[in-house]
Amino acid sequence: VSHAGYLYEVDVFGGELAGLIIAELETPDIVTDAQLPDWIGRELTGDQRYSNAVMALSTFTDASKRALAG
């Protein structure tokens, strides 16, 4: 998804993670909150719960789904 000259990669999950949507922006630029699209939620950088490896290898219980939704 293009916004303000940046390209966001948007991942929409299904299965056990249905409803989880993650937008990624890889840039060397400093992007201020004011430059972000209004549909962006909280920052996940550094939160290992959202790493591809963790999500691919995990079995999700109702409690862990609530923790991801956090």
C-alpha positions as CSV (number, residue, x, y, z in Angstrom):
1,V,0.0,0.0,0.0
2,S,1.5,3.3,-1.0
3,H,1.2,6.3,1.3
4,A,3.1,9.6,1.3
5,G,5.8,8.3,-0.9
6,Y,6.5,5.1,1.1
7,L,5.5,1.6,0.3
8,Y,3.9,-0.4,3.1
9,E,3.8,-4.2,2.9
10,V,0.6,-5.4,4.5
11,D,0.3,-9.0,5.8
12,V,-3.3,-10.3,6.4
13,F,-3.3,-13.5,8.4
14,G,-5.8,-16.3,8.3
15,G,-6.3,-19.6,10.2
16,E,-5.4,-19.4,13.9
17,L,-4.2,-15.8,13.4
18,A,-7.3,-14.6,11.5
19,G,-7.9,-10.9,12.1
20,L,-4.3,-10.1,12.5
21,I,-3.0,-7.5,10.0
22,I,0.6,-6.2,10.1
23,A,1.9,-3.4,8.0
24,E,5.7,-3.2,7.5
25,L,7.6,-0.2,6.4
26,E,11.3,-0.6,5.7
27,T,13.1,2.6,5.2
28,P,16.3,4.3,6.4
29,D,14.3,7.5,6.9
30,I,13.0,8.7,10.2
31,V,9.2,8.7,9.7
32,T,7.3,10.8,12.2
33,D,3.9,9.8,13.6
34,A,2.4,12.7,11.6
35,Q,3.7,11.0,8.4
36,L,2.1,7.7,9.1
37,P,-1.3,6.7,7.6
38,D,-4.3,7.0,9.9
39,W,-4.9,3.3,9.6
40,I,-1.6,2.4,11.3
41,G,-1.9,1.0,14.8
42,R,0.8,0.5,17.5
43,E,4.5,0.0,16.8
44,L,5.6,-3.7,16.8
45,T,9.3,-3.3,16.0
46,G,11.2,-5.4,18.5
47,D,8.2,-7.3,19.8
48,Q,9.3,-10.9,19.2
49,R,5.7,-12.2,19.5
50,Y,5.2,-10.8,16.0
51,S,8.3,-12.2,14.3
52,N,7.6,-14.5,11.4
53,A,9.5,-17.4,13.0
54,V,7.5,-17.2,16.3
55,M,4.1,-16.9,14.6
56,A,4.9,-19.8,12.1
57,L,6.0,-22.2,14.9
58,S,3.5,-21.3,17.6
59,T,0.3,-23.0,18.5
60,F,-2.1,-20.3,19.6
61,T,-4.4,-20.7,22.6
62,D,-7.2,-18.2,23.2
63,A,-5.0,-16.6,25.9
64,S,-2.0,-16.2,23.5
65,K,-4.4,-14.7,20.8
66,R,-5.6,-12.1,23.3
67,A,-1.9,-11.3,24.2
68,L,-1.1,-10.8,20.5
69,A,-4.2,-8.5,20.2
70,G,-2.8,-6.7,23.3
